[in-house]
Amino acid sequence: MTNREIAEKLESIESKLSDLTKASEKPFDLAAAADYLKMSRSHLYQLTCRGIIAHYKPGGKRIYFEKCDLDEYVRRNRIRSQFELESEAANRISA
């Protein structure tokens, strides 16, 4: 592989990374957020109506989401593993 070919491949990779970064900064609309969370649009809309998931409504009509808010929603109510529970119990007993 020549230096020119390597440079062209590097440029291509940098361009694709840049596109990914820009895409991740854009807010999701309702359909994209529902696809991302793998749930129906109606269920996601219900979550917004109940105030369970953070969202934006700039014109009072369309709903938008930030990826970090969607990720935060998914990470709520984490269930600890059996090992974590046993470690915590052992630490409390020995303390």
Biopython code that builds the backbone (N, CA, C, O; Angstrom):
import numpy as np
from Bio.PDB.StructureBuilder import StructureBuilder

atoms = [
    (1, "MET", "N", (0.851, -1.170, 0.000)),
    (1, "MET", "CA", (0.000, 0.000, 0.000)),
    (1, "MET", "C", (0.903, 1.242, 0.000)),
    (1, "MET", "O", (1.839, 1.346, 0.794)),
    (2, "THR", "N", (0.608, 2.160, -0.889)),
    (2, "THR", "CA", (1.440, 3.361, -0.996)),
    (2, "THR", "C", (1.017, 4.401, 0.030)),
    (2, "THR", "O", (-0.053, 4.305, 0.630)),
    (3, "ASN", "N", (1.870, 5.389, 0.219)),
    (3, "ASN", "CA", (1.551, 6.475, 1.150)),
    (3, "ASN", "C", (0.296, 7.221, 0.713)),
    (3, "ASN", "O", (-0.504, 7.649, 1.545)),
    (4, "ARG", "N", (0.132, 7.372, -0.585)),
    (4, "ARG", "CA", (-1.050, 8.066, -1.105)),
    (4, "ARG", "C", (-2.329, 7.287, -0.771)),
    (4, "ARG", "O", (-3.325, 7.876, -0.350)),
    (5, "GLU", "N", (-2.296, 5.971, -0.959)),
    (5, "GLU", "CA", (-3.465, 5.141, -0.646)),
    (5, "GLU", "C", (-3.789, 5.197, 0.841)),
    (5, "GLU", "O", (-4.953, 5.268, 1.234)),
    (6, "ILE", "N", (-2.746, 5.164, 1.657)),
    (6, "ILE", "CA", (-2.945, 5.258, 3.108)),
    (6, "ILE", "C", (-3.564, 6.602, 3.467)),
    (6, "ILE", "O", (-4.488, 6.668, 4.278)),
    (7, "ALA", "N", (-3.056, 7.672, 2.865)),
    (7, "ALA", "CA", (-3.586, 9.009, 3.137)),
    (7, "ALA", "C", (-5.046, 9.113, 2.709)),
    (7, "ALA", "O", (-5.847, 9.725, 3.415)),
    (8, "GLU", "N", (-5.406, 8.533, 1.576)),
    (8, "GLU", "CA", (-6.796, 8.565, 1.103)),
    (8, "GLU", "C", (-7.714, 7.784, 2.040)),
    (8, "GLU", "O", (-8.825, 8.224, 2.333)),
    (9, "LYS", "N", (-7.258, 6.644, 2.500)),
    (9, "LYS", "CA", (-8.061, 5.842, 3.438)),
    (9, "LYS", "C", (-8.250, 6.596, 4.750)),
    (9, "LYS", "O", (-9.339, 6.599, 5.323)),
    (10, "LEU", "N", (-7.171, 7.242, 5.222)),
    (10, "LEU", "CA", (-7.253, 8.021, 6.453)),
    (10, "LEU", "C", (-8.254, 9.158, 6.316)),
    (10, "LEU", "O", (-9.035, 9.410, 7.233)),
    (11, "GLU", "N", (-8.238, 9.843, 5.184)),
    (11, "GLU", "CA", (-9.188, 10.930, 4.931)),
    (11, "GLU", "C", (-10.613, 10.400, 4.952)),
    (11, "GLU", "O", (-11.511, 11.029, 5.510)),
    (12, "SER", "N", (-10.811, 9.242, 4.341)),
    (12, "SER", "CA", (-12.138, 8.630, 4.304)),
    (12, "SER", "C", (-12.616, 8.300, 5.720)),
    (12, "SER", "O", (-13.767, 8.562, 6.072)),
    (13, "ILE", "N", (-11.737, 7.733, 6.514)),
    (13, "ILE", "CA", (-12.088, 7.388, 7.898)),
    (13, "ILE", "C", (-12.410, 8.648, 8.699)),
    (13, "ILE", "O", (-13.393, 8.678, 9.440)),
    (14, "GLU", "N", (-11.592, 9.680, 8.555)),
    (14, "GLU", "CA", (-11.824, 10.934, 9.275)),
    (14, "GLU", "C", (-13.151, 11.551, 8.872)),
    (14, "GLU", "O", (-13.871, 12.081, 9.719)),
    (15, "SER", "N", (-13.482, 11.489, 7.598)),
    (15, "SER", "CA", (-14.748, 12.035, 7.113)),
    (15, "SER", "C", (-15.929, 11.281, 7.718)),
    (15, "SER", "O", (-16.908, 11.894, 8.144)),
    (16, "LYS", "N", (-15.838, 9.961, 7.756)),
    (16, "LYS", "CA", (-16.918, 9.152, 8.328)),
    (16, "LYS", "C", (-17.067, 9.405, 9.828)),
    (16, "LYS", "O", (-18.187, 9.465, 10.337)),
    (17, "LEU", "N", (-15.961, 9.553, 10.529)),
    (17, "LEU", "CA", (-16.018, 9.863, 11.961)),
    (17, "LEU", "C", (-16.656, 11.218, 12.197)),
    (17, "LEU", "O", (-17.445, 11.386, 13.127)),
    (18, "SER", "N", (-16.322, 12.167, 11.371)),
    (18, "SER", "CA", (-16.909, 13.505, 11.478)),
    (18, "SER", "C", (-18.417, 13.449, 11.268)),
    (18, "SER", "O", (-19.176, 14.088, 11.996)),
    (19, "ASP", "N", (-18.850, 12.675, 10.257)),
    (19, "ASP", "CA", (-20.280, 12.524, 10.001)),
    (19, "ASP", "C", (-20.988, 11.880, 11.179)),
    (19, "ASP", "O", (-22.094, 12.286, 11.535)),
    (20, "LEU", "N", (-20.360, 10.874, 11.792)),
    (20, "LEU", "CA", (-20.952, 10.216, 12.957)),
    (20, "LEU", "C", (-21.087, 11.178, 14.128)),
    (20, "LEU", "O", (-22.106, 11.180, 14.819)),
    (21, "THR", "N", (-20.077, 11.986, 14.349)),
    (21, "THR", "CA", (-20.101, 12.956, 15.441)),
    (21, "THR", "C", (-21.221, 13.958, 15.237)),
    (21, "THR", "O", (-21.958, 14.268, 16.173)),
    (22, "LYS", "N", (-21.352, 14.464, 14.028)),
    (22, "LYS", "CA", (-22.422, 15.427, 13.728)),
    (22, "LYS", "C", (-23.789, 14.793, 13.916)),
    (22, "LYS", "O", (-24.697, 15.427, 14.452)),
    (23, "ALA", "N", (-23.945, 13.549, 13.480)),
    (23, "ALA", "CA", (-25.227, 12.857, 13.601)),
    (23, "ALA", "C", (-25.603, 12.638, 15.056)),
    (23, "ALA", "O", (-26.780, 12.714, 15.405)),
    (24, "SER", "N", (-24.622, 12.367, 15.910)),
    (24, "SER", "CA", (-24.925, 12.107, 17.317)),
    (24, "SER", "C", (-25.284, 13.382, 18.070)),
    (24, "SER", "O", (-25.880, 13.313, 19.145)),
    (25, "GLU", "N", (-24.932, 14.543, 17.525)),
    (25, "GLU", "CA", (-25.256, 15.813, 18.169)),
    (25, "GLU", "C", (-26.664, 16.286, 17.823)),
    (25, "GLU", "O", (-27.242, 17.097, 18.546)),
    (26, "LYS", "N", (-27.221, 15.779, 16.711)),
    (26, "LYS", "CA", (-28.563, 16.172, 16.307)),
    (26, "LYS", "C", (-29.588, 15.514, 17.215)),
    (26, "LYS", "O", (-29.443, 14.343, 17.567)),
    (27, "PRO", "N", (-30.628, 16.256, 17.599)),
    (27, "PRO", "CA", (-31.671, 15.623, 18.413)),
    (27, "PRO", "C", (-32.485, 14.634, 17.581)),
    (27, "PRO", "O", (-32.613, 14.776, 16.365)),
    (28, "PHE", "N", (-33.025, 13.635, 18.262)),
    (28, "PHE", "CA", (-33.884, 12.640, 17.627)),
    (28, "PHE", "C", (-35.312, 13.179, 17.583)),
    (28, "PHE", "O", (-35.749, 13.846, 18.521)),
    (29, "ASP", "N", (-36.035, 12.900, 16.516)),
    (29, "ASP", "CA", (-37.469, 13.160, 16.543)),
    (29, "ASP", "C", (-38.141, 11.935, 17.177)),
    (29, "ASP", "O", (-37.465, 10.976, 17.551)),
    (30, "LEU", "N", (-39.459, 11.973, 17.293)),
    (30, "LEU", "CA", (-40.178, 10.897, 17.980)),
    (30, "LEU", "C", (-39.921, 9.538, 17.318)),
    (30, "LEU", "O", (-39.679, 8.548, 18.008)),
    (31, "ALA", "N", (-39.974, 9.489, 15.993)),
    (31, "ALA", "CA", (-39.792, 8.225, 15.281)),
    (31, "ALA", "C", (-38.378, 7.674, 15.491)),
    (31, "ALA", "O", (-38.210, 6.485, 15.762)),
    (32, "ALA", "N", (-37.374, 8.526, 15.367)),
    (32, "ALA", "CA", (-35.988, 8.072, 15.527)),
    (32, "ALA", "C", (-35.724, 7.627, 16.966)),
    (32, "ALA", "O", (-35.022, 6.643, 17.196)),
    (33, "ALA", "N", (-36.289, 8.356, 17.933)),
    (33, "ALA", "CA", (-36.106, 7.982, 19.335)),
    (33, "ALA", "C", (-36.774, 6.649, 19.630)),
    (33, "ALA", "O", (-36.218, 5.821, 20.352)),
    (34, "ALA", "N", (-37.960, 6.436, 19.078)),
    (34, "ALA", "CA", (-38.662, 5.164, 19.281)),
    (34, "ALA", "C", (-37.864, 4.018, 18.662)),
    (34, "ALA", "O", (-37.757, 2.944, 19.253)),
    (35, "ASP", "N", (-37.309, 4.244, 17.485)),
    (35, "ASP", "CA", (-36.458, 3.223, 16.856)),
    (35, "ASP", "C", (-35.232, 2.946, 17.716)),
    (35, "ASP", "O", (-34.855, 1.791, 17.914)),
    (36, "TYR", "N", (-34.616, 3.997, 18.223)),
    (36, "TYR", "CA", (-33.414, 3.851, 19.043)),
    (36, "TYR", "C", (-33.699, 3.038, 20.299)),
    (36, "TYR", "O", (-32.902, 2.187, 20.693)),
    (37, "LEU", "N", (-34.850, 3.309, 20.929)),
    (37, "LEU", "CA", (-35.222, 2.604, 22.164)),
    (37, "LEU", "C", (-35.919, 1.274, 21.896)),
    (37, "LEU", "O", (-36.185, 0.512, 22.826)),
    (38, "LYS", "N", (-36.213, 0.997, 20.639)),
    (38, "LYS", "CA", (-36.902, -0.235, 20.241)),
    (38, "LYS", "C", (-38.257, -0.366, 20.949)),
    (38, "LYS", "O", (-38.578, -1.390, 21.551)),
    (39, "MET", "N", (-39.036, 0.722, 20.846)),
    (39, "MET", "CA", (-40.389, 0.715, 21.397)),
    (39, "MET", "C", (-41.305, 1.432, 20.410)),
    (39, "MET", "O", (-40.834, 2.103, 19.490)),
    (40, "SER", "N", (-42.589, 1.290, 20.602)),
    (40, "SER", "CA", (-43.531, 1.940, 19.690)),
    (40, "SER", "C", (-43.554, 3.447, 19.939)),
    (40, "SER", "O", (-43.226, 3.923, 21.026)),
    (41, "ARG", "N", (-43.945, 4.169, 18.918)),
    (41, "ARG", "CA", (-44.051, 5.632, 19.046)),
    (41, "ARG", "C", (-45.094, 6.004, 20.087)),
    (41, "ARG", "O", (-44.903, 6.939, 20.865)),
    (42, "SER", "N", (-46.203, 5.264, 20.099)),
    (42, "SER", "CA", (-47.266, 5.597, 21.049)),
    (42, "SER", "C", (-46.807, 5.405, 22.493)),
    (42, "SER", "O", (-47.154, 6.197, 23.369)),
    (43, "HIS", "N", (-46.035, 4.362, 22.737)),
    (43, "HIS", "CA", (-45.527, 4.141, 24.101)),
    (43, "HIS", "C", (-44.558, 5.252, 24.498)),
    (43, "HIS", "O", (-44.607, 5.755, 25.620)),
    (44, "LEU", "N", (-43.682, 5.631, 23.577)),
    (44, "LEU", "CA", (-42.751, 6.721, 23.855)),
    (44, "LEU", "C", (-43.508, 8.018, 24.104)),
    (44, "LEU", "O", (-43.146, 8.780, 25.000)),
    (45, "TYR", "N", (-44.544, 8.277, 23.332)),
    (45, "TYR", "CA", (-45.347, 9.479, 23.533)),
    (45, "TYR", "C", (-46.014, 9.456, 24.911)),
    (45, "TYR", "O", (-46.090, 10.488, 25.576)),
    (46, "GLN", "N", (-46.490, 8.303, 25.337)),
    (46, "GLN", "CA", (-47.085, 8.181, 26.672)),
    (46, "GLN", "C", (-46.058, 8.504, 27.755)),
    (46, "GLN", "O", (-46.381, 9.152, 28.750)),
    (47, "LEU", "N", (-44.814, 8.045, 27.556)),
    (47, "LEU", "CA", (-43.760, 8.345, 28.528)),
    (47, "LEU", "C", (-43.505, 9.842, 28.622)),
    (47, "LEU", "O", (-43.237, 10.362, 29.705)),
    (48, "THR", "N", (-43.587, 10.534, 27.499)),
    (48, "THR", "CA", (-43.379, 11.987, 27.531)),
    (48, "THR", "C", (-44.560, 12.678, 28.218)),
    (48, "THR", "O", (-44.366, 13.620, 28.986)),
    (49, "CYS", "N", (-45.764, 12.218, 27.948)),
    (49, "CYS", "CA", (-46.952, 12.823, 28.562)),
    (49, "CYS", "C", (-46.941, 12.669, 30.081)),
    (49, "CYS", "O", (-47.396, 13.556, 30.803)),
    (50, "ARG", "N", (-46.425, 11.555, 30.556)),
    (50, "ARG", "CA", (-46.355, 11.305, 32.001)),
    (50, "ARG", "C", (-45.117, 11.904, 32.647)),
    (50, "ARG", "O", (-44.940, 11.809, 33.861)),
    (51, "GLY", "N", (-44.251, 12.527, 31.836)),
    (51, "GLY", "CA", (-43.049, 13.163, 32.373)),
    (51, "GLY", "C", (-41.989, 12.159, 32.797)),
    (51, "GLY", "O", (-41.149, 12.472, 33.641)),
    (52, "ILE", "N", (-42.011, 10.978, 32.235)),
    (52, "ILE", "CA", (-41.070, 9.934, 32.618)),
    (52, "ILE", "C", (-39.751, 10.063, 31.862)),
    (52, "ILE", "O", (-38.703, 9.663, 32.369)),
    (53, "ILE", "N", (-39.798, 10.614, 30.662)),
    (53, "ILE", "CA", (-38.597, 10.751, 29.850)),
    (53, "ILE", "C", (-38.446, 12.217, 29.418)),
    (53, "ILE", "O", (-39.406, 12.851, 28.980)),
    (54, "ALA", "N", (-37.236, 12.732, 29.550)),
    (54, "ALA", "CA", (-36.969, 14.130, 29.199)),
    (54, "ALA", "C", (-37.093, 14.331, 27.689)),
    (54, "ALA", "O", (-36.707, 13.470, 26.899)),
    (55, "HIS", "N", (-37.634, 15.475, 27.309)),
    (55, "HIS", "CA", (-37.826, 15.772, 25.889)),
    (55, "HIS", "C", (-37.945, 17.282, 25.687)),
    (55, "HIS", "O", (-38.023, 18.053, 26.643)),
    (56, "TYR", "N", (-37.955, 17.676, 24.426)),
    (56, "TYR", "CA", (-38.108, 19.083, 24.049)),
    (56, "TYR", "C", (-39.312, 19.219, 23.141)),
    (56, "TYR", "O", (-39.592, 18.341, 22.325)),
    (57, "LYS", "N", (-40.026, 20.332, 23.290)),
    (57, "LYS", "CA", (-41.179, 20.623, 22.445)),
    (57, "LYS", "C", (-41.072, 22.090, 22.018)),
    (57, "LYS", "O", (-41.809, 22.937, 22.522)),
    (58, "PRO", "N", (-40.154, 22.392, 21.087)),
    (58, "PRO", "CA", (-39.858, 23.786, 20.765)),
    (58, "PRO", "C", (-41.033, 24.599, 20.232)),
    (58, "PRO", "O", (-41.184, 25.759, 20.612)),
    (59, "GLY", "N", (-41.853, 24.041, 19.381)),
    (59, "GLY", "CA", (-42.987, 24.782, 18.832)),
    (59, "GLY", "C", (-44.284, 24.410, 19.508)),
    (59, "GLY", "O", (-45.355, 24.846, 19.086)),
    (60, "GLY", "N", (-44.199, 23.609, 20.552)),
    (60, "GLY", "CA", (-45.396, 23.160, 21.244)),
    (60, "GLY", "C", (-46.066, 21.982, 20.565)),
    (60, "GLY", "O", (-47.115, 21.520, 21.014)),
    (61, "LYS", "N", (-45.465, 21.486, 19.479)),
    (61, "LYS", "CA", (-46.104, 20.402, 18.753)),
    (61, "LYS", "C", (-45.185, 19.192, 18.597)),
    (61, "LYS", "O", (-45.449, 18.135, 19.171)),
    (62, "ARG", "N", (-44.134, 19.336, 17.843)),
    (62, "ARG", "CA", (-43.208, 18.219, 17.599)),
    (62, "ARG", "C", (-42.329, 17.969, 18.814)),
    (62, "ARG", "O", (-41.962, 18.900, 19.531)),
    (63, "ILE", "N", (-41.991, 16.687, 19.041)),
    (63, "ILE", "CA", (-41.205, 16.291, 20.200)),
    (63, "ILE", "C", (-39.819, 15.860, 19.738)),
    (63, "ILE", "O", (-39.671, 15.151, 18.743)),
    (64, "TYR", "N", (-38.804, 16.303, 20.483)),
    (64, "TYR", "CA", (-37.422, 15.943, 20.182)),
    (64, "TYR", "C", (-36.737, 15.442, 21.449)),
    (64, "TYR", "O", (-37.115, 15.801, 22.565)),
    (65, "PHE", "N", (-35.719, 14.604, 21.248)),
    (65, "PHE", "CA", (-34.992, 14.000, 22.351)),
    (65, "PHE", "C", (-33.497, 14.107, 22.103)),
    (65, "PHE", "O", (-33.038, 14.089, 20.960)),
    (66, "GLU", "N", (-32.748, 14.217, 23.189)),
    (66, "GLU", "CA", (-31.300, 14.124, 23.086)),
    (66, "GLU", "C", (-30.903, 12.686, 23.412)),
    (66, "GLU", "O", (-31.518, 12.035, 24.257)),
    (67, "LYS", "N", (-29.878, 12.207, 22.736)),
    (67, "LYS", "CA", (-29.430, 10.832, 22.923)),
    (67, "LYS", "C", (-29.081, 10.561, 24.385)),
    (67, "LYS", "O", (-29.398, 9.494, 24.911)),
    (68, "CYS", "N", (-28.432, 11.519, 25.043)),
    (68, "CYS", "CA", (-28.038, 11.305, 26.439)),
    (68, "CYS", "C", (-29.267, 11.105, 27.334)),
    (68, "CYS", "O", (-29.211, 10.326, 28.286)),
    (69, "ASP", "N", (-30.383, 11.803, 27.038)),
    (69, "ASP", "CA", (-31.610, 11.620, 27.819)),
    (69, "ASP", "C", (-32.215, 10.238, 27.586)),
    (69, "ASP", "O", (-32.726, 9.612, 28.514)),
    (70, "LEU", "N", (-32.152, 9.769, 26.343)),
    (70, "LEU", "CA", (-32.658, 8.429, 26.039)),
    (70, "LEU", "C", (-31.814, 7.361, 26.730)),
    (70, "LEU", "O", (-32.343, 6.391, 27.273)),
    (71, "ASP", "N", (-30.490, 7.555, 26.703)),
    (71, "ASP", "CA", (-29.597, 6.607, 27.384)),
    (71, "ASP", "C", (-29.834, 6.615, 28.887)),
    (71, "ASP", "O", (-29.804, 5.567, 29.532)),
    (72, "GLU", "N", (-30.068, 7.797, 29.440)),
    (72, "GLU", "CA", (-30.333, 7.908, 30.882)),
    (72, "GLU", "C", (-31.621, 7.164, 31.245)),
    (72, "GLU", "O", (-31.680, 6.493, 32.276)),
    (73, "TYR", "N", (-32.636, 7.279, 30.413)),
    (73, "TYR", "CA", (-33.895, 6.574, 30.650)),
    (73, "TYR", "C", (-33.660, 5.060, 30.686)),
    (73, "TYR", "O", (-34.179, 4.369, 31.563)),
    (74, "VAL", "N", (-32.884, 4.553, 29.737)),
    (74, "VAL", "CA", (-32.617, 3.116, 29.654)),
    (74, "VAL", "C", (-31.865, 2.636, 30.890)),
    (74, "VAL", "O", (-32.074, 1.513, 31.351)),
    (75, "ARG", "N", (-31.001, 3.477, 31.420)),
    (75, "ARG", "CA", (-30.153, 3.064, 32.543)),
    (75, "ARG", "C", (-30.818, 3.235, 33.909)),
    (75, "ARG", "O", (-30.190, 2.962, 34.932)),
    (76, "ARG", "N", (-32.050, 3.671, 33.945)),
    (76, "ARG", "CA", (-32.753, 3.791, 35.230)),
    (76, "ARG", "C", (-33.062, 2.418, 35.799)),
    (76, "ARG", "O", (-33.159, 1.430, 35.072)),
    (77, "ASN", "N", (-33.211, 2.381, 37.096)),
    (77, "ASN", "CA", (-33.636, 1.162, 37.806)),
    (77, "ASN", "C", (-32.758, -0.044, 37.504)),
    (77, "ASN", "O", (-33.248, -1.128, 37.188)),
    (78, "ARG", "N", (-31.473, 0.164, 37.605)),
    (78, "ARG", "CA", (-30.519, -0.924, 37.371)),
    (78, "ARG", "C", (-30.707, -2.011, 38.426)),
    (78, "ARG", "O", (-30.823, -1.720, 39.616)),
    (79, "ILE", "N", (-30.736, -3.241, 37.985)),
    (79, "ILE", "CA", (-30.850, -4.392, 38.875)),
    (79, "ILE", "C", (-29.436, -4.925, 39.104)),
    (79, "ILE", "O", (-28.739, -5.302, 38.163)),
    (80, "ARG", "N", (-29.031, -4.948, 40.367)),
    (80, "ARG", "CA", (-27.674, -5.405, 40.681)),
    (80, "ARG", "C", (-27.563, -6.910, 40.536)),
    (80, "ARG", "O", (-28.533, -7.643, 40.725)),
    (81, "SER", "N", (-26.361, -7.358, 40.196)),
    (81, "SER", "CA", (-26.120, -8.791, 40.042)),
    (81, "SER", "C", (-26.066, -9.458, 41.420)),
    (81, "SER", "O", (-25.916, -8.791, 42.444)),
    (82, "GLN", "N", (-26.190, -10.766, 41.421)),
    (82, "GLN", "CA", (-26.115, -11.530, 42.664)),
    (82, "GLN", "C", (-24.772, -11.296, 43.349)),
    (82, "GLN", "O", (-24.707, -11.175, 44.573)),
    (83, "PHE", "N", (-23.696, -11.233, 42.553)),
    (83, "PHE", "CA", (-22.361, -10.997, 43.096)),
    (83, "PHE", "C", (-22.290, -9.640, 43.804)),
    (83, "PHE", "O", (-21.722, -9.538, 44.891)),
    (84, "GLU", "N", (-22.862, -8.604, 43.192)),
    (84, "GLU", "CA", (-22.854, -7.275, 43.809)),
    (84, "GLU", "C", (-23.621, -7.275, 45.128)),
    (84, "GLU", "O", (-23.181, -6.676, 46.109)),
    (85, "LEU", "N", (-24.767, -7.947, 45.146)),
    (85, "LEU", "CA", (-25.568, -8.012, 46.370)),
    (85, "LEU", "C", (-24.826, -8.754, 47.486)),
    (85, "LEU", "O", (-24.834, -8.331, 48.642)),
    (86, "GLU", "N", (-24.192, -9.861, 47.120)),
    (86, "GLU", "CA", (-23.445, -10.630, 48.111)),
    (86, "GLU", "C", (-22.245, -9.847, 48.636)),
    (86, "GLU", "O", (-21.943, -9.908, 49.827)),
    (87, "SER", "N", (-21.558, -9.109, 47.759)),
    (87, "SER", "CA", (-20.415, -8.290, 48.178)),
    (87, "SER", "C", (-20.865, -7.201, 49.134)),
    (87, "SER", "O", (-20.210, -6.948, 50.145)),
    (88, "GLU", "N", (-21.979, -6.556, 48.819)),
    (88, "GLU", "CA", (-22.502, -5.491, 49.683)),
    (88, "GLU", "C", (-22.886, -6.057, 51.047)),
    (88, "GLU", "O", (-22.608, -5.451, 52.082)),
    (89, "ALA", "N", (-23.523, -7.215, 51.036)),
    (89, "ALA", "CA", (-23.925, -7.854, 52.298)),
    (89, "ALA", "C", (-22.693, -8.193, 53.130)),
    (89, "ALA", "O", (-22.674, -7.959, 54.339)),
    (90, "ALA", "N", (-21.668, -8.743, 52.489)),
    (90, "ALA", "CA", (-20.442, -9.087, 53.196)),
    (90, "ALA", "C", (-19.770, -7.853, 53.774)),
    (90, "ALA", "O", (-19.251, -7.900, 54.889)),
    (91, "ASN", "N", (-19.769, -6.759, 53.039)),
    (91, "ASN", "CA", (-19.177, -5.507, 53.529)),
    (91, "ASN", "C", (-19.942, -4.953, 54.717)),
    (91, "ASN", "O", (-19.339, -4.421, 55.649)),
    (92, "ARG", "N", (-21.264, -5.072, 54.696)),
    (92, "ARG", "CA", (-22.063, -4.573, 55.831)),
    (92, "ARG", "C", (-21.872, -5.421, 57.075)),
    (92, "ARG", "O", (-21.856, -4.905, 58.192)),
    (93, "ILE", "N", (-21.726, -6.722, 56.878)),
    (93, "ILE", "CA", (-21.531, -7.606, 58.023)),
    (93, "ILE", "C", (-20.173, -7.364, 58.659)),
    (93, "ILE", "O", (-20.056, -7.348, 59.885)),
    (94, "SER", "N", (-19.156, -7.178, 57.846)),
    (94, "SER", "CA", (-17.788, -7.007, 58.370)),
    (94, "SER", "C", (-17.549, -5.598, 58.902)),
    (94, "SER", "O", (-16.553, -5.370, 59.590)),
    (95, "ALA", "N", (-18.420, -4.660, 58.609)),
    (95, "ALA", "CA", (-18.206, -3.263, 59.061)),
    (95, "ALA", "C", (-18.603, -3.036, 60.476)),
    (95, "ALA", "O", (-18.478, -1.920, 60.980)),
]
sb = StructureBuilder()
sb.init_structure("model")
sb.init_model(0)
sb.init_chain("A")
sb.init_seg("    ")
for serial, (resi, resn, name, xyz) in enumerate(atoms, 1):
    if name == "N":
        sb.init_residue(resn, " ", resi, " ")
    sb.init_atom(name, np.array(xyz, "f"), 0.0, 1.0, " ", f" {name:<3s}", serial, name[0])
structure = sb.get_structure()
